[in-house]
Amino acid sequence: EHEWEYTNDSENTDSHYKTCSLCSFYGGEEAHSASTWTCNNNEHTGYCVCGKEMETEAHDLIYVINSDGLTHSEKCSKCDYAADPETHNFNKTETTVSGVTYSACEKCDAYLIAEYNDEKYASLQCAVNKAAEVGGTVTLAAELVGDEITVTDGNVTIDLNGKKWAMSYVTYIPLTVDGGNVTLKNGKIHQSGS
């Protein structure tokens, strides 16, 4: 494939030319467009592949759930800007397609899945990982459909809190223990028909 190099024409501010650096094939003229973005505090600047500065605009912010299971952050969908993490606020009630009612975060729509050590988690795996470090107990906050977790070390108790932890297909396994010890109590694990 051609490896394009881009050349700006100072007389033509709307477009650039492209030429292959391998075979010198002329690829024609094309309009400038922003393909990369750089972060500048409350805004970002777009740059064309030829290096021309295109435009500066406000961040396009969306809430993204962080991998710790406890927080979300506002992140820009175009550049690498990310605000400081915020703790989930599970004050919204939402019912899923499977009929389970959850407390949902008002900002990022993460579901409250489990609680451990007075903290509310949107991920059972994250809560179990934290509790297993010290032999703690994780409590389910709602019926759980479709979450698969793996325990590799430590001791943890999962209190199902009178709820059901279900998998929708026989091929999916809700709990795998590769190390450590897991105690389950006060509920049901349901793997399809078993």
ABEGO torsion letter per residue (X at the ends): XBBBBBBBBAABAABBBBBBAAAGBBAEBBBBBBABBBBBEABBBBBBAAGBBABBBBBBBBBBBBAAGABBBBBBAABABBBBBBBBBBABBBBBAAGBBBBBBAAAGBBBABBBGGBBBABAAAAAAAAAAAGBBBBBABBBBGBBBBBABEBBBBBAGGBBBBBABAABBABBBABEBBBBBGEBBBBEAX
